[in-house]
């Protein structure tokens, strides 16, 4: 009788462990499917903006411009050769070149912080692929956008706490049915309320890339904008 009771308890324990293990495997499969769905979505967003053509880009140059309250405009002009990851920064009449793959000195590191920010604005959809593995992402359907109050799919990404110039920050991208980014918000440190929300305007197709030239805010239609856009490709 005791042996039978002991055997029954063991079977119950094994069954319970097996059940838990099965549930864990099922939950992992669900998480994998969800992860794959998010990655598939971000792939489509990048591709809708010309990511498949990026491998052909030899050099991209642009001016990053911010309108200030006093009526002046702050600008930074960059040249980037992505295949070698070499960046040129025009300072007054001089051009400073550095390679992002090499160890940077204090000046280069300061320049690279500005370049990283400006490149993120210009090539936002591509960063969804370049930064994959450094952030966690979720999707929300029928979300109201903060600037124009339109319904879009919201893609939220939250960066990890280590690495980069702004670890732990969050971004909400509002994306239409054609996978084009129409608005996005920046939330420092993943705080609840956005620090900046902008509507992506004046898209241009250049060198096979689809880029927004103007980032409008609720109270400023030309808060941040790009000019002098040039893309050189290897295609003849």
C-alpha positions in Angstrom: 0.0 0.0 0.0 2.8 2.4 0.9 4.7 1.5 -2.3 1.5 2.1 -4.4 1.0 5.5 -2.7 4.7 6.4 -3.3 4.4 5.4 -6.9 1.2 7.5 -7.3 2.8 10.6 -5.8 5.8 10.2 -8.1 3.6 9.9 -11.1 1.7 13.1 -10.0 4.9 15.0 -9.6 6.2 13.8 -13.0 2.9 14.8 -14.6 2.9 18.2 -13.0 6.5 18.8 -14.1 5.7 17.6 -17.6 2.6 19.9 -17.7 4.7 22.9 -16.5 7.4 22.1 -19.0 4.8 21.8 -21.8 3.3 25.2 -20.9 6.7 26.8 -20.8 7.5 25.4 -24.3 4.1 26.6 -25.5 4.7 30.1 -24.1 8.1 30.2 -25.7 6.6 29.2 -29.0 4.1 32.0 -28.7 6.8 34.5 -27.8 8.8 33.3 -30.8 5.8 33.8 -33.1 5.2 37.3 -31.6 8.9 38.2 -32.0 8.9 37.0 -35.6 5.8 39.1 -36.3 7.4 42.2 -35.0 10.6 41.5 -36.9 8.6 40.9 -40.1 6.8 44.2 -39.5 10.0 46.1 -39.0 11.5 44.5 -42.1 8.5 45.7 -44.2 8.9 49.2 -42.7 12.6 49.4 -43.7 11.9 48.0 -47.1 9.1 50.5 -47.8 11.7 53.2 -47.3 14.2 51.6 -49.7 16.4 49.5 -47.4 17.1 46.9 -50.1 18.9 49.7 -52.0 21.1 50.6 -49.1 23.8 48.2 -50.1 24.3 50.2 -53.3 24.9 53.5 -51.5 28.5 54.7 -51.8 28.0 58.1 -50.1 25.1 60.0 -48.6 25.4 63.7 -47.6 22.9 65.9 -45.9 22.4 69.0 -43.7 20.5 68.5 -40.5 18.7 71.7 -39.6 16.8 72.8 -36.5 14.7 76.0 -36.4 15.3 78.0 -33.2 12.9 80.3 -31.3 15.0 83.3 -32.2 14.4 82.7 -35.9 17.9 81.4 -36.5 18.6 77.9 -37.8 21.2 75.5 -36.4 22.8 73.3 -39.0 25.2 70.4 -39.3 26.5 69.1 -42.7 27.6 65.5 -43.0 29.0 63.2 -45.6 28.9 59.4 -44.9 30.5 56.6 -46.8 28.7 53.6 -45.2 30.7 50.8 -46.8 33.9 52.0 -44.9 31.8 53.8 -42.2 33.8 57.0 -42.8 32.2 60.3 -41.9 33.0 63.8 -43.0 31.9 66.8 -40.9 32.2 70.2 -42.4 33.4 72.7 -39.7 33.4 76.3 -41.1 35.7 75.9 -44.2 37.4 72.7 -43.0 36.2 69.1 -43.3 37.1 66.6 -40.6 37.0 63.0 -41.5 37.0 60.0 -39.1 36.2 56.3 -39.3 33.5 55.1 -36.9 35.0 51.6 -36.9 38.1 52.8 -35.2 38.8 54.1 -31.8 37.7 57.8 -31.6 39.5 60.6 -29.9 37.6 63.2 -27.9 36.8 65.5 -30.9 35.7 62.5 -33.1 33.6 61.1 -30.3 31.8 64.5 -29.9 31.3 64.7 -33.6 30.0 61.1 -33.8 27.4 61.8 -31.1 26.0 64.5 -33.3 26.2 62.4 -36.4 24.5 59.4 -34.7 21.6 61.7 -33.7 21.2 63.3 -37.1 21.5 60.0 -38.9 18.9 58.5 -36.7 16.4 61.2 -37.8 17.2 60.9 -41.5 17.3 57.1 -41.6 14.9 56.2 -38.9 13.3 53.1 -40.6 16.7 51.6 -41.3 17.7 51.8 -37.7 14.9 49.3 -36.9 17.2 46.7 -38.6 20.6 48.1 -37.8 19.7 48.3 -34.1 17.9 45.0 -33.9 19.0 43.1 -30.9 19.6 46.3 -28.9 15.9 47.0 -28.3 12.6 45.4 -27.4 9.6 46.1 -29.6 5.8 45.9 -29.4 3.0 46.6 -31.8 -0.3 48.3 -31.1 -3.1 48.5 -33.7 -5.3 51.6 -34.3 -3.3 54.0 -32.2 -4.0 57.7 -32.3 -0.9 59.7 -33.3 0.2 62.6 -31.1 0.6 65.4 -33.7 -2.2 64.9 -36.3 -4.5 62.6 -34.2 -4.7 60.0 -37.0 -5.1 56.2 -36.5 -2.0 54.2 -37.3 -0.2 51.0 -36.2 2.2 52.0 -33.4 5.6 50.4 -33.1 7.3 51.0 -29.8 10.9 50.2 -29.3 12.8 50.5 -26.0 16.6 50.4 -26.0 18.6 48.5 -23.5 20.2 50.1 -20.5 23.8 49.7 -21.8 25.6 51.0 -24.8 24.9 53.9 -27.2 24.6 57.6 -26.4 21.1 57.4 -25.0 20.5 54.0 -23.3 17.1 53.1 -22.0 15.2 55.6 -24.3 12.0 54.7 -26.1 10.5 55.6 -29.5 6.9 55.3 -30.7 6.6 55.1 -34.5 3.2 55.6 -36.1 3.0 53.7 -39.3 0.4 53.6 -42.1 -0.9 50.7 -44.1 1.9 51.0 -46.6 4.5 50.7 -43.8 5.5 54.4 -44.1 6.4 56.2 -40.9 4.1 59.1 -40.6 4.9 60.3 -37.0 7.2 59.4 -34.2 7.8 60.3 -30.6 10.9 60.2 -28.4 10.6 59.3 -24.7 13.7 59.8 -22.7 14.4 56.9 -20.3 11.1 55.3 -21.4 9.1 57.8 -19.5 5.3 57.9 -20.1 5.0 61.2 -21.8 7.0 62.0 -25.0 9.7 64.6 -25.0 9.3 65.2 -28.7 6.6 64.3 -31.2 7.0 65.0 -34.9 5.1 64.3 -38.1 7.2 63.1 -41.1 6.6 65.3 -44.1 7.8 66.0 -47.6 9.1 62.5 -48.5 11.6 62.4 -51.4 12.8 59.4 -53.3 16.6 59.7 -54.0 19.0 57.0 -54.8 16.3 54.4 -54.3 15.7 55.6 -50.7 12.5 57.2 -49.5 13.4 59.9 -46.9 11.3 62.5 -45.0 12.7 66.0 -45.4 10.6 67.8 -42.8 9.6 66.9 -39.2 6.7 69.1 -38.2 5.4 69.5 -34.7 2.1 70.7 -33.5 3.2 74.3 -33.1 5.9 74.4 -35.7 5.6 73.1 -39.3 9.3 73.4 -39.9 10.9 72.5 -36.6 13.5 70.1 -38.0 14.3 69.6 -41.6 16.9 68.2 -44.0 18.5 69.9 -46.9 21.4 69.4 -49.4 20.4 65.7 -49.7 22.6 63.7 -52.1 23.0 60.0 -52.6 25.7 58.4 -54.7 25.2 54.8 -55.6 27.2 52.1 -57.3 24.4 51.6 -59.9 25.1 53.1 -63.3 
